[in-house]
Amino acid sequence: MRAVVLGGTGYVGGELIRLLLHHPKIELAQAASRRLAGRPLRLAHPNLRHVRHLAFTDPADLRPADVLFCALPPGETAAMRHRLAGLADVVVDLSPDFRLRDQQTHERVYGPAPGRAEAAAAFVPGLPELYRDRLAGARRVSVPGCMATAAILALTPLAEAGLVEGEALVDARTGSSGSGATATAASHHAERAGAMRVYGPAGHRHEAEISQACGVTARMTVTAVPRVRGVQVVAHVSPRRPISRAELLALFRGRYAGEPFVRLVADRSGVHRMPDPKILDGANFCDIGVAADADGRRVVVVAALDNLVKGAAGGAVQSANLALGLDETAGLDFPGLHPV
């Protein structure tokens, strides 16, 4: 099967290229970039210096493929949707263009998007842990945001069990790669290094995705931390009834039993007794840990993942595997590194 990556010079595009180059069933046929058309991949992704048979392709020269991965800035996939439909049987979009079903919510969060609503109805959320049956054979896939993915996986077992009372509070921390490859004043090393900058104290755009997927009202705060990769969310929930840690563990084990890329972290002691994105660099896992107050009236769920892999490119490949009828885990077996 042939794959094309559109938006190949960004960090997410680079991870898509890396994963597809080692995929056992999908061949990376083209990676597109206007700026670097005709130039080797290593100019944007120096870790791919050994890949000498591929250079970036101008987007105007894309050829039909079995699957097209779109890693474009907000608004661009939606604007190109009619052309993209003729390029591949399966289109996997990693932008926010088709994540939200409700048009008014999308426009409130992302701004005007004429004609988007009709196209959005065809997209299946690219989160296999919730939508595996719908992803099988899907032709349009929209991958959730990285912090939204972690928060949704953290809250889903509680929400499905009807245990969430009132709002769910999500405290998220993210590394600098989540801001993309284009430099900004906030990504300048002198400003970013060593900082823990609360840049999303209230009303973050991922709240709508989390609320849509979990059926609860989510409130999120986001802090930029001194890491390149990684997302960690700490979700605080007031349960409808007191619940113990043992019950929580049973609930989460039952919900994610058999999930190839969700790991429950249940150690009571030690350095790694709660999920930490540090050991997930390059891996497609989401690690989840739970805790409860002694009286069982407050639940804390911690989830961690690599924002560029499980939170983006890895989630996209996992979803594409299902859509194409392949082994869901194909090309995604890297376990992460320790120590780093």
N, C-alpha and C positions, 0 to 999 in steps of 0.2 A: 504493500500500500504506500502511496506517495503523500507526503505532507508538505505544506507551504507555511512559512511563518511570515506574517505581515507585521512590521514594526520590529525588525530584527536587531536593532542597535541598542535598545533599552536593556535594563537589567532583567526584566521578565523575558524579553525576547532572547537574551543570551542564555537564560536557563532553559527555555524551550529548545533552543538549538542544542545545548549540551545533552539534554535528556533524549532528544530524538536521534542524535548521532549514535547513541548506544541502544536504541530500541530494537528488540529482536524482530519485530514485524512491520515497523513503519520506517520508510526511507525518507530522510529529509531531502527533498528535491530542490527547494529554493528558500532563501531567506531574503526578505525584501528591505531595501532602504534607499530612499531618494538621495540622501547626502553621500552615502558610501557606495553607490551603485558601481559595480565593476571592481571594487576593492576587496581585499581578503578579509575574512571574518575576524582575524586577529586584531585588526585595527580598532574594533569596538570591544572585543572579548579576548584579551591576551592569553587567557587560559586555553584557548583553542588554537594555539600556534601550530599544532601538529596537523590541523585539518587543512590540507593544501588543495583539495579538489573542489572546494566551494568558495565562491565569492558572493558578495551581496548582489542582488538583482534589483533593477529598477521596478517599482510597483506596476508600472505600465506594461512590463514584459512578463507578468506572471502567467503561468500555464495551468490548465485545469489539474486538479489533484483529488485525492480521496478525502482529505481533511485539510482545512485551512484554520490556522490559529491566528487570531487577531490580537496583537498586543499594542494597540494604538491609544493615543490620548482620548479623553472623554469627548464624545460627539462625533469622532471621525468614523467609527464603524457604522453608526446609524446613518451618516451622510452617504456612505458607500454601499449601503445594504443591497441595493438592486444589482450592482456590479458583482459584489461578492457572491451572491446567490448562484451565479453562473460559473464560479471558479471551483467549487467543491461540493460534494454531496453533503459533507458534514462541516459546519462552521462553528468553531469554538471561540467565543469572544471573552476577552479578559478585561474589557473596559466596563464602566458602570452603565453603559447605554441601555442594556436590556435587563438589568437586575430587578428593577421594581415593576410590579404589575400595574399599579395604579398610576395613571398619567399625572394627576394632580400632585401626588407625592413626589414623583420624579421631577416635575418642574419646580416644586418647592425646594428640593434638595440640589438639583443640578442645573436648573434653568430651562427655558423653552426648548422643546424638541418636537417640531411638527412632524406628524406621520409616524412617530415612534411607537405609539400605543398598539397599532395593528401589528407591527413587526414583533413587538415584545411578547405578544400572546403565543408566538411559535417557539419561544426559547424555554428550555428546561434548565432549572438551576443546576450548575455544575458542582454539586455536593453529593457524592454517591451515598454517604451515610444516611441521607434523608430521602434521596430521589433516585435510588438505584433502578427501580423498576421502570421509571419514566425515561431514564437515560439510555436504557437498552434500546438500540435502534433509533435514538433521537437524531434529528438532522440539524437542530439549532440548540446550542448550549451557551449559557451565560454563567461564567465562573464568579462566585461571590468575592467580595473584598477580603483581604488577608485577616484583618482584625475581626471582621464579621464572621469569617469561617471559624476562627477560634472561639468566639463568643457563642455562636450557634451550637457548636458541638458541646460547649460547656453547659448550656442551658437546656438543651433539648430533652434529656431524660427527666428533668424536673418538670418542664412544661408539659410533656406528654403524660406525666403522672398526675397532672393537676395540682402540683404542690407549690406553685408560685403565687404568693399573696402580694398583690400590688405590683409595684415596679421592680424590675431587676436592675441593679446598679452594676455597671461594667467598668472597671478601671483597667485601661489598656496601656501597654508600653510597647514602643516600636523602635526598631533600628533605622539608621539613616537611609538604607536602600529603599525603604518604603516611599521615600520622596521622589524616587526616579533618578535617572541618569543626568538630567539637566540641572545645572548648578543654580542655586538661588541664594539670596542673602542668608536664609536660615540654615542652608547646608554648608556655608563657608566654614572651613576648619576652625578658625578662631572663635566662631560662635557656637559650633556644634560640639567640639571636643570637650569632654568632661561635664557637659551640661545635662540637666534633667529638666527639659523645658515643657511645661504644660501648654501645648498649643491648641488643644481641643477641650477646654474645660466643660463645655456644655453644647448640646445640639449637634454633635458630630454626625456626618452624613451616613455612617454605617448603622446608626440607630434604627433607621427605617428598614434596612435589610434584616437586622436581627429580629425586630418586632414582626416583620412579615413572615419569616421562617418559623419562629417559635410561638407566635400567637400571644405574646406577652408584650407589655410596654417596657422597652429597654432604654436606659439612660446611660450614656457613655462619656467617660473622661479619657483623654489620650495624652500621653507624655512621651516625648522624644528622649531616648536614653542613649548613652555612649556605646552603642553597638552598631555594626554595619547591617547584619542580618538579625532577624528574629522578632517574633511577637509573643508577648505574654499577656493574658488577660486574667484578672481576678474578679470573678462575678460574685456579688453579694445578694442573697435571696432570703427573704423572710418566708419560711414555709407555712402552709395553711395549718399544719399541725406539727408538733415537735417531732423531730426525726434525728436518729442517732447516726454516728459515722458508719457503723456497721450496716445500717439500712441503706445509707447512701452508696456505700461500696457495692452492695447487692444490686441496687437499682442501676448503677452505671455499668456494672459487669453484665447484667442482663441485657441492657440496651445495646451495648457495643460488642457483645459476644460474636466472634467470627469476623469482626471488622478488621481488614488487613492493615489499616493505617491509623487506628486509634489504639493507644496503649494507656492502660490505667496504672497510674503510679500510686502505690499503696503502702510504701515503707513508712514505718513510724519514727524512724531515726535515720541519721546519716546525712551527708552533705546533699544528696540528691533525693530527698524525701518529698519534694514538690517539683512539678515540671519546670524545666529551665530551658529556654531556647538555645543556650550555648551548645548543648550536645546534639542539637538537631540540624546544624548547618548542613545543607545539601540533601537532607532527608525528607521524605514525604509523610512523615509521621506527625500526628498531633498527640501529645502527651497530656493526660488529664489527671488531676488529683483533687480530692475532696476533703473537707473538714467541717465540723459543726461545733457550736458552743456546747458547753456542758449540759445546758437545759434544752438543747435541740431546737432553739427558736431562731437561730441564725445559721445559714449554710453558706460556706465559701467554696467556690469551685475555681481551680486554677487550670488554665489550658495554655500550652506553649506549642509553637510551630515555627518553621522557617517561612517567613513571609513570601519569599520568592519561589518556594517549592510547593508545599502543601497549601499555602495561601495564594498561589498563583499558578506557575507553570506545571508543577506536579499535579495539582488538582485538575488542571486542564487536560493533561495527558491521561490521568486516571479516568476522567469522564469520557474522553475520546475513545479509550480502550473499550468502555462499555458500549458506546454508540456504534463502534465498528465491529462489535461482536468478538473482541479479543479478550485475553486474560486481563482482568482489571489491574493486576499488579505489574504487567509487562513494562519493563524499562524503568521501574521505580524501586529497585531493591537495595539502593544504597542506604546503609544504616545510620549515617552520621559519624562524627569524629569525636574522640576523646583521648587525651585532652586537646584543647585548642586554645 
